[in-house]
C-alpha cells in the first residue's frame, strides 16, 4: 500500500522498478529546477560546521526572513519544516474542536488528534471545482475553536482571494476562533504578496500563517519552515519548541536562498509556462479530467470506470513513473491522483506513460 505522503522515491523504486536506471517522481511537488547554485556552494563549504552546534533558535535566519517578509522578528518563529509549524500550532488548541476544509493536507488532522482535539470537516465538492462557500463556513464557526485552511490548497491547487480570507479572519475573531493558514506553496504564485496573509497575521490576534522554504527552494531534505503571528501567539507557541530544531545547513541554505531573486523569478516563470503545458496535455487524455491549479501540481480525476487510483499508481510505478494516489485524502476517493509539474522531458514521459496505461485498460 502506498505511504501517506508523496516523495518516497527509494521505497517505490525498490518495490516497482529496481532495475530501471531512470525514474520520475511526480508524487512530490518540489521545484523541478533543483537547488539554487548559491545554496549548493553554501552546503559544500559548510561541511566543517558539522562539528559545531547550530544557532539554537535560528536567530540569524529569523532576522533575514523577517526582513524578507517585511515583519518584525518578534512576529516570527523558525521551524523544522512546515510540519513542525503545524504541530506546534495545534498545541494552542489542545482538547478543543477544529474545523478543517477538505480535501486537504492530512497532517492538520493528525496534529489536532495528537493534542487530543476533535475534528469537524467542511467538504468542498468537485462539481464546484472545490470552491469554498464562505457563507456556509461562517455558520459553523460558533461550534469550533480553530479553523485550518491550506492556501494554495493541497491537493486541489485552489487559491482563495485575500479579501475574503481577511473577512473570514474577522468573523473568526468575533467567535473566538483561531484561524491557521498554511501557505506552504504560496511562493509558486506569480505575485504571492497579493494572496498572503503574513503581514496581516502580525496585526490580528487570532491568525497564524505557516510558511515553507523547502518546496520552492528544493530544500526538502533540510526542512525549513516558519510561523508568523501576533507577538502573544508567537510567545505561546515558543513554549513548545525544542532547542536546535533547525540544523546548520538548513539555516545557512535558507538564509541564502530567500535573497536569490534570479532563481525566484526564473522558477515562477518556468512553473507558469510548464504548468499550462502539462495541464493542456493532460486535458487531451479522454480518460481523465485535470483541475487547473494556481501552483506546481495538478489534481486529476479518473473517468475510466475500469481503473482506480491505486491500480494506476501501480501500473505507472512499474514504468518508473510515481504519482500521488489521492484516495487517502479525506473528501476524495480512489478516482483521484495528483502529479507535480516537472521539467519538459519529464512531463512528456508522464504523458506518454499515462496514454500507454490508459489505452490498455
N, C-alpha and C positions, 0 to 999 in steps of 0.2 A: 504494500500500500504506500502511496506517495506521502511524504512527510508534510507537516502542516504549513510549511513555507517553501518558497522557491529558493533557488541558488544552491541546492545540494548536488553540485555537479559531480563530485568524486563518487558519491554513493550511487547516483543514477548511471554514471558511466560504467561502474563495476557491475551493476545489475543488468543493464540492457545491451551495452555495446563495448565490452572490454577490449576488443581487438581493433576497434576503429581508431585511426590516427587523429581524426579531427571531429570534434563535437561542437554543437551550437546551443548555448544555454539561453533560451528565451523566457525562462521562468523567473529570472531576477531582473528587476528594472533598474539597471545601473548604467551610468553614462558609457556608451559604447566607444567613446574616444579614449577611454582609459585615463590613467594618472596624468596630471599636468607634468610637463618636463621639469619644471622647477621643483615640484614635490619629489620627483624621482631623485634629484640631486640631494634634497634635504634628507631623505631616508638613507641614501648611500653614505652621506657624510656624517650621519648621526649615530652610526654604529658604536663608536666609543662611549656614547652617553648611556648605553645599556647598563653600565656598572653603577650609575647614579640613580637615585630616586627622581621621579618626575616632579614637577611643581605640584604640591599636594592638592591644591584646589584650582589648578589650571588658570591662575590669575593673569598671566601674560596673555594667554589665548582669550580669556574673557574680556580683557581690555581691548583687544583687536576686534573681536566680534561685536562688542558693544559699539565701537566706533563705526564699524561697517554697517550696523543696523540703525545707527543714529539714536541710541538709547543710553541711559546711564548703566554703568556696570552693576549698580545695586539692583537693577531690574533683570539681571541675567544670571543663569546658573548653567555651567557646562556639565554635560552628562556623557556617560559611556554609550553613545548612540541614542537615537530617539526611543529605543526600547526602555532604557533606564528612565528616561524622562516620563514615559507613560506610567511605569510602575511607581515612580516617586510621586507623581500627581495623584495616583489612586490612593496614596497614603493619607490624603486630606479628606477622603470620603469613606473611611473605614466604617463598616456596618451600616452603610447608607444605600439608598436607591439611586441608580444611574440609568439614564436613557441613552441608548446607542442607536444611531441611524444606520440601517443596514441596506444592502450588503456593504461590509467594510472590513478593515483590518481586524483580525481575530484577537490581537493582543489586548485590546481595550477590555474585552470580556474577561480574559484571563487575569488581567491586572486587578479588575474590580473584585472578582471571586477570591483572589489571593488575599484581599483585605476584608474578606467576609461580607462583601457587599452583594446586593441583589441587582440584577439587570432587567430592564424593560427595553423593548425594541420597537423602533419606528421603521417599518419596512417601506422602502421605495420600490416602484414596480417597473419592469422592463417596458411595458406598454406605454409608460410615460417617460421613457428614456432615463429612468431612475432619478427623476427630478424630485426635489424636496418641497413639500407643501408646508410653508411656514405657518399658515393659519391653523392647520391641524396640530402641528407640533407645539404651538403656543398653548393649546388647550391641555396638553399633557404636563406641562412644566410644574403646575402646583403639586403633582404627585411624586416628584423626584427631587434629589439633592444635587445632581450633576448631569450634564449633557455632554457626550463625546461626539465630535464631528471631525471627519477627515476631509481636508480641503487643500488641494485637489484630492478627490476620493479614490482610494484603492479598494476594489479593482475597477470601478466603473470609469474613472478618468474625468468625472464631472467636476466642475468648479462652481462655487457659489459666489454671487455678487457680494462685494464688500458692504454695500449699504444695507442689504438685507441681513447680513451677519451682524452688523452693528445694532440693527433694530432688535434682532434676536437676543443679542447680548444684554440690551437694556430690559427686555422682557424677562430674561433670566434673573437679572439683578432685582427686579421687583418681587420675584418669587423666592429670592434667596438661593438661586441655583448657580452652581459653578459651571461655567462654560469652558470646556477643554477642546482646543482646536489643534489638530495635528496637521502641520504644514510641511511634512517631510518631503513632498515632491514639488513644492511651490517654486523652487528656483528654476525648474524647467520651463516655466512660463516666460513668454517674451517680456512682459512687464509685471513681474511678481508684486511690486510695490502697490499696484492698483487693486490687489486682492488680499494682501497680507494684513493681519490684524496685530502685527508685532508692536507697532508704535501705539496702537490703541490699548493693547493689553496692559501697558505700564500706567495708563491713566484710570483704568477701570479696576474695581476691587474684586471682580468675580470672573476674570478671564485669564486663562493660561494658554499660551501659544507654545507648541512644541515644534522645534526645527531640527533638521538633519543636514549634515555636511557630507555624509558618507555616500549617498546615492549620486548626487550631482557631480561630486569631485572624485567618484570611484574609489572612495576610501573605506569600502565596506569591511575590509579585513582589519581596519584600525579602530573603527567605532567612535564617532564624534557626533554628539547632538547637543541641544541646549533647550532651556526653558526661558521664556520671557513672561513677566507678570508684574503686578504691583509689588512694592518692597515687602509688604507684610506677608504676601503669599510666598515670595522667594525665601524669606526668613523661616517660614514654617516648613517648607519643603527641604531646606538645607539641613534640618534636624535628622532627616532620614538618610543623608548622603554618607557614603564611605570615603575615607581619605584615599588619595592616589587612584581614583576611579578611572582616570584617563591617562593612558601611557604616554611616555615622552615622544615617541614617534607620531602618535595621533595629534598631540598638541602642536608639535612643530609643523607637521604637514598641513593641518587645518589653518594655522596662522599664516602660512604661505599661500595656500590655495585661494582663500577668500579675496585676496587682492590681485589675483591673476585675471585681470579683466579681459585680456585677449582670449583666454581659454573660455571664460564665461560667455562672451559674445559669440564665439565660434560654436560652442555647444548649443546655445539656443537657436541659432540659425540652422545648424545641422539637424537638430531634433524636429524643428518645424517642417523642414523640407522632407526628411525621411519618414516622418510620421504620416504626412499626406500621401507619400508614395505607397507606404505599406498598407495604409487604410484603403486606398484605391484598389490595390492588388487583391486584398482580402475580400473586398466588395464584389470582385469578379467571380468569386467562387460561390456557386449557387447553393452549396450545402451548408453555408454558414452566413451569419449576419454579424458584421462588426459594428461596434458602437464608437462613434467618433469621440476621441478623448481630448483633453486640454494638455496632456503631458506625454510621457515617453513610454506608454504601454497601451495596449488595445484589448478590450474585453470583447469576446466573440460568443455567439450562441450557435449551437449546432442544430441545424434544421433536419438533417438526415436522421430519420426515425430508427435506423438500424445501428446507430453509433451513439455512444455517450462519451463524456469527457475522460473517463478512466481508460476506456478502450483506445481512444485517440491518443492519450498520453503514452500508453504502452506501445502502440504501433509506431508513433513518431520516435519514441525513445530508442527503438531498435535501429532506427536510421541515424541516431546521433543527434536528434533534434529534441530538446527538452522544453516543454511548455508548462504553464501553470494550470493544473487541473483545479477549477474553481468550485468543485462540488462541496468542499468543506467550508465555504463561505456561508455564514448564516444569511438566508434570504436568497441564495442561489440554489441550483440543483446540478445534476450531472449532465446538463446540456451546455454548460458554460466553461470556457477556458480563457486564459489571458496570455498575451505574448508581449515581450518587450520590443521596443524599437532599437534595432542594431545597425551595423554597417550595411551598405547596399548589397554586397555579395552575400552576407549572412541572411539578410531579409529575402533575397532571391532563393536561397537554399530552403528557407522555411516555406515559401510559397510553392516551390516545386514539390517538396515532401508532402505538404498538405494536399495538393492536387492528386498526387500519386495515391495517397492513402484513401482519400475520399472517393476517387473514381473507381476504387476496387471494393467498395462497400455496397 
